[in-house]
C-alpha cells in the first residue's frame, strides 16, 4: 500500500515549488552553447566534453612550458652508457681516463 500526498498539504506544495524554482537552475553558458550545436544530446555529455577540453588544455600548457621535454632530458642524462654502446670513432675520441670510468656489460 503506497502513501500518496496531495497538493493540498502545505508542506508538499512548498517542496514542489522549491524543486521547480530554486533547484532547477538554467544550464551554464558553455553547456548551452554545446547543446545548441546539436552534436550533444544532454547536459551530462556537455559536461564530459568540457572536462575533456580542460584536460587537453592542461596537457598543451605543460607541453608548451617544456615540462615533458625536461622529463625526457632528465631520463636521457641519467641513463647508463656502456663501452659497448659507443662507436669506434667515439671510443678513439675519448681520453683513457674517461674510458676507464665507463662500465662494461661483460663482467
Secondary structure, 3 states (H helix, E strand, C coil): CCCCCCCCCHHHHHHHHHHHHCCCCCCCHHHHHHHHCCCCCCHHHHHHHHHHHHHHHHHHHHHHCCHHHHHHHHHHHCCCCCHHHCCHHHHHHCCHHHHHHCCCCCC
